[in-house]
Amino acid sequence: MKTRDKILLSSLELFNERGERNVTTNHIAAHLAISPGNLYYHFRNKSDIIYEIFLEYEKLVDYYLTIPQDRALTLDDLTFYLESVFDGLWSYRFFHRDLEYLLDTDPRLRKDYREFTNRCLAAIQEIFWKLTEAGIIELTSEDLRSAVSLNVWLVVTNWMAFLKTAHAGDEPASLTLTELKQGIYQVLTIQLPYLTPEYREQVVALRERYRPSLPQSCELVGREKVG
């Protein structure tokens, strides 16, 4: 592996474990047992490292949200999309833990993230349209698809922040992949009113696999809204 790639991989690991603001370029260099000068040969500063990591994350999500054009979508496809997107969130979790701060400190990242968001929203809308064509959900209105897609995006990108604030006494590293993927329960809950009768039972069963283990007060509020 080239030194540049090692720097990116180690930076991602340290950012995820400790939080981006707690890691300096000196920490990264020491972790790799290289000199700071060697690191600066490849990256001018930490912002450049973060930006390059984001570009990798962006490509990964774009790949995950690829939509097959030669066949109808299935529930397996829906599961794949949800699992893959949350896997991506986990692999790059530092980014969404400090998203607002990172976007405020790097104008190019802010611009690219805006374009990335618009692209993801368009992909989610297309997925919902394909699921409608497959007879799994009923979202024939473009305005409604747009609104539901935005709600899904908000849950996906803010679920980690919710866990962080709901468990404020815990260390950031205490978050688990299982807890993160419990956000899939919330995403599927958004879709419940639009499921066709033929698929409702299957999606409800799928949703139960991700039921969150939240504080009791949160669970009660969630059940009241669904009920």
C-alpha positions in Angstrom: 0.0 0.0 0.0 1.3 3.4 -0.9 2.1 5.9 1.9 -0.7 8.2 0.7 -3.2 5.4 1.0 -1.9 4.4 4.4 -2.3 8.0 5.7 -5.9 8.0 4.5 -6.7 4.6 6.0 -5.0 5.4 9.4 -6.6 8.8 9.5 -10.1 7.3 9.0 -9.4 4.8 11.7 -8.2 7.4 14.2 -11.0 9.8 13.4 -13.6 7.1 13.9 -12.1 6.0 17.2 -11.2 9.3 18.8 -13.2 11.9 16.9 -11.7 14.1 14.2 -11.2 17.1 16.5 -9.1 15.0 18.9 -6.7 13.8 16.2 -3.9 16.0 14.8 -1.5 15.4 11.8 1.2 14.6 14.4 -1.0 11.8 15.9 -1.5 10.4 12.4 2.2 10.5 11.6 3.0 8.9 15.0 0.4 6.2 14.4 2.1 5.3 11.1 5.6 5.7 12.4 6.5 8.3 9.8 7.7 11.9 10.1 5.3 14.8 10.0 7.3 16.0 6.9 6.5 12.8 5.1 2.8 13.3 5.8 2.9 16.9 4.6 4.6 15.7 1.4 1.3 14.0 0.6 -1.2 16.3 2.3 -0.9 20.0 3.1 -3.1 19.7 6.2 -5.7 17.7 8.0 -8.5 19.4 6.0 -7.0 17.9 2.8 -7.0 14.5 4.4 -10.7 14.8 5.5 -11.7 16.0 2.0 -10.0 13.0 0.4 -11.7 10.7 2.8 -15.1 12.3 1.9 -14.4 11.7 -1.8 -14.0 8.0 -1.0 -17.2 7.9 1.1 -19.0 9.7 -1.7 -18.0 7.1 -4.3 -19.0 4.3 -2.0 -22.5 5.7 -1.4 -23.0 6.4 -5.1 -22.1 2.7 -5.8 -24.5 1.5 -3.1 -27.4 3.5 -4.5 -26.9 2.2 -8.1 -30.3 1.2 -9.4 -30.7 -1.8 -11.8 -32.4 -0.8 -15.0 -33.0 -4.2 -16.5 -35.3 -5.6 -13.8 -37.9 -4.7 -11.2 -36.7 -4.0 -7.6 -37.4 -6.5 -4.9 -37.5 -6.5 -1.1 -34.0 -7.9 -1.2 -32.9 -4.8 -3.0 -34.5 -2.6 -0.4 -32.7 -4.5 2.3 -29.4 -4.2 0.4 -29.8 -0.4 0.1 -30.5 0.1 3.8 -27.8 -2.3 5.0 -25.2 -0.9 2.6 -26.0 2.8 3.4 -25.7 2.1 7.2 -22.5 0.1 6.7 -21.1 3.2 4.9 -22.2 5.4 7.8 -20.4 3.1 10.2 -17.2 3.0 8.1 -17.1 6.8 7.9 -18.9 7.5 11.2 -16.6 10.4 12.3 -17.9 12.4 9.4 -21.6 12.4 10.5 -20.6 12.9 14.2 -19.1 16.3 13.4 -20.8 17.1 10.1 -21.8 20.7 10.7 -18.4 21.6 12.1 -16.6 19.9 9.2 -18.7 21.7 6.6 -18.2 25.0 8.3 -14.4 24.7 8.2 -14.0 23.7 4.6 -15.9 25.5 1.8 -15.0 22.9 -0.9 -16.3 20.2 1.4 -19.5 22.2 2.0 -20.0 22.6 -1.8 -19.4 19.0 -2.6 -21.6 17.7 0.3 -24.5 19.8 -1.0 -24.1 18.2 -4.4 -23.7 14.8 -2.8 -27.0 15.3 -0.8 -28.9 16.4 -3.9 -27.6 13.3 -5.8 -28.6 11.0 -2.9 -32.0 12.5 -2.7 -32.5 12.0 -6.4 -31.4 8.4 -6.1 -33.8 7.7 -3.2 -36.7 9.2 -5.1 -35.8 6.9 -8.1 -35.6 3.9 -5.7 -39.1 4.8 -4.4 -40.4 5.1 -8.0 -39.0 1.7 -8.9 -40.5 0.2 -5.7 -43.8 1.7 -6.8 -43.5 0.2 -10.2 -42.7 -3.2 -8.6 -46.0 -2.9 -6.6 -44.2 -2.8 -3.2 -45.2 0.7 -2.2 -47.7 3.3 -3.5 -45.9 6.6 -4.0 -47.2 7.8 -7.4 -47.1 11.5 -6.5 -43.8 13.1 -7.3 -44.3 15.6 -4.5 -45.0 12.9 -2.0 -42.0 10.9 -3.2 -39.8 13.9 -2.8 -41.1 14.6 0.8 -40.7 10.9 1.9 -37.2 10.8 0.4 -36.2 13.8 2.3 -37.6 12.3 5.5 -35.6 9.1 4.9 -32.4 11.1 4.2 -32.9 13.1 7.5 -33.3 9.9 9.5 -30.2 8.3 7.9 -27.9 11.2 8.3 -29.1 12.3 11.8 -29.6 8.9 13.4 -26.0 8.9 14.7 -26.5 12.4 16.2 -29.6 11.1 18.0 -27.8 8.2 19.5 -25.0 10.5 20.6 -27.4 12.9 22.4 -29.7 10.2 23.7 -26.7 8.5 25.3 -24.8 11.6 26.2 -23.0 10.0 29.1 -21.3 7.4 26.9 -18.0 7.7 25.1 -18.3 8.1 21.3 -16.5 4.8 20.8 -19.2 3.0 22.7 -21.5 3.2 19.7 -21.9 -0.1 18.0 -22.8 -1.1 14.4 -25.9 -2.9 15.7 -27.1 0.4 17.4 -26.4 2.3 14.2 -28.3 -0.1 12.0 -31.4 0.2 14.3 -31.9 3.4 12.3 -33.2 1.1 9.6 -36.3 0.5 11.8 -37.0 4.2 11.6 -36.6 4.4 7.9 -38.9 1.4 7.3 -41.4 3.0 9.7 -41.6 6.0 7.4 -42.6 3.7 4.6 -45.3 1.8 6.4 -48.3 4.0 5.3 -47.3 3.5 1.7 -46.9 -0.2 1.6 -49.2 -2.3 -0.6 -51.2 -5.0 1.3 -49.3 -7.7 -0.5 -45.9 -6.6 1.0 -46.9 -5.1 4.3 -46.4 -8.2 6.4 -43.0 -8.9 5.0 -41.8 -5.3 5.5 -43.1 -5.3 9.1 -41.2 -8.5 9.8 -38.1 -7.0 8.2 -38.5 -3.9 10.3 -38.6 -5.9 13.5 -35.1 -7.2 12.9 -33.9 -3.7 13.6 -36.1 -2.6 16.5 -34.0 -0.1 18.6 -33.1 -0.7 22.2 -33.8 2.9 23.3 -34.6 4.4 26.6 -38.2 3.4 27.6 -39.5 7.0 27.2 -38.3 7.1 23.5 -39.8 3.7 22.8 -43.2 4.7 24.1 -43.2 7.9 22.0 -42.2 5.9 18.9 -45.0 3.3 19.5 -47.6 6.0 20.1 -46.7 7.7 16.8 -46.8 4.4 14.8 -49.9 3.2 16.6 
